[in-house]
Every structure is written in C-alpha cells, then in structure tokens.
C-alpha cells in the first residue's frame, strides 16, 4: 500500500501545494496523480540508477508516483529536483530516462514519517535541460512509466519569487515564509508540488482552489502580479524536496 505517497498526494498536495502564505493553517481533501503505465518486459536504454539489495516488500504490483510530474530548469543557476517513489519492486529495480542527457537520477531516502514502514523505493531526479522525458522503472520483468515535464525558466523568475516569498506585498498580504517556514509549516517543496502543473499551482495562489478542492476552506486567496506568480512557481520548484536526500 502506498502509505507515504498516498499521504503526500492525498492530503499534502491539496494543503502543501498552497503556494502563498495564509494567516491560518491549511486543510483539504484528496488530490494528485496515482496511476502508472505498465508494460511487460524490461526497459531499454542505459542504466541510470538501481536500488541494490535488501528492504524490498512483497507487493507484486509495480507502481510509480507521481506518474506525471512537473519541474523546471534555469540553465544551471538553481537546482530543480523531483522525488520519484516506486512500490512493489524487487531487488533488481532500476529507473532510467528516455534521454539521459536531460536528467540525473540517483537513489534516495525519505525521512518523512509517512514513509516509515512502507516498501517504497525513492529516487531523486535532477534536471539538466528543459523538455519532456519519460522515466521508466523496471523490476521483475515488468516496467512502469512516468512523464516528467521540465519547463524552461530564467534565473530572474527565481529572484522575483524569492523576493515575494520572503517579503510582504504592497497591498498587505504577508510573506509566504511567515507560515510555510515556521515549525510545522505546510510543505510545498517538490515532494508535494511536483504532481501539479504551473497553471494549477498559480490557481492555488489566486483562487485558493486545486483540482476543484478549496485550500484552507477557501481562504487561501491571494493577489499577485503575473511576474510574481511565475516567480513563486519557479522558486518553489527549486526548493529541496522535504525529507528526500540522494544516497548515491
């Protein structure tokens, strides 16, 4: 059972992908990507990363989450990394990219409490160029795919987002950091934001809605200029995924 990712995608995407700060805590319903594309047989292409031995659960249904992920690239000025979770794998698990020149793939650990006791194996996928790439996980003669869309950003967008994130708006809205960087603040790092495309992420800011579900009971509405919206999405996609660390 995908306890960790179902918690992340079922609850945290709705609350933690709440990009701007509100004056009270967030709550929400279920959302996120939960499917996968399965194929018989192994996947082609070069080896990017494998998990080694040990710690594999008994679930025989190979799944990958998120099966659609979004991130960015700003020509190396900042690091954009997406965590990928795979369940139901054997010790021969490998994750490869359709174009290895676009991403770097490393095995990873998840120290978030939701991941404890699950059979999930984690990878950290770091971007090297913009475009679209397919990630294929293979284990036990079965493979599943996920699509990663990498937007082309500028470093100036990150600068705009960083400024707004840490400073109040002229109209009086507080800095996002006021809530999200405090102890227990809702996570909107790529761990929770990666299944959400850029336009949907902006809707969280401006309308307090994601996938038709109100964020913070509909009280997470916030005014932002188009450049601020672009900047905040860029800034958040460049945050280190909470609790995820590459192991090799």
C-alpha positions, 0 to 999 in steps of 0.5 A: 500500500502506498502509505507515504505517497498516498499521504503526500498526494492525498492530503499534502498536495491539496494543503502543501501545494498552497503556494502563498502564505495564509494567516491560518493553517491549511486543510483539504481533501484528496488530490494528485496523480496515482496511476502508472503505465505498465508494460511487460518486459524490461526497459531499454536504454542505459542504466541510470540508477538501481536500488541494490539489495535488501528492504524490498516488500512483497507487493507484486504490483509495480507502481510509480508516483507521481506518474506525471510530474512537473519541474523546471530548469534555469540553465544551471543557476538553481537546482530543480529536483523531483522525488520519484517513489516506486512500490512493489519492486524487487531487488533488481529495480532500476529507473532510467530516462528516455534521454539521459542527457536531460536528467540525473537520477540517483537513489534516495531516502525519505525521512518523512514519517509517512514513509516509515514502514512502507516498501517504497523505493525513492529516487531523486531526479535532477534536471539538466535541460528543459523538455519532456522525458519519460522515466521508466522503472523496471523490476521483475520483468515488468516496467512502469512509466512516468512523464516528467515535464521540465519547463524552461525558466530564467534565473530572474523568475527565481529572484522575483519569487524569492523576493515575494516569498520572503517579503510582504506585498504592497497591498498587505498580504504577508510573506509566504515564509511567515507560515510555510517556514515556521515549525510545522509549516505546510510543505510545498517543496517538490515532494508535494508540488511536483504532481501539479502543473504551473497553471494549477499551482498559480490557481492555488495562489489566486483562487485558493482552489486545486483540482476543484478542492478549496485550500484552507476552506477557501481562504487561501486567496491571494493577489499577485502580479503575473511576474510574481506568480511565475516567480513563486512557481519557479522558486518553489520548484527549486526548493529541496524536496522535504525529507528526500536526500540522494544516497548515491 
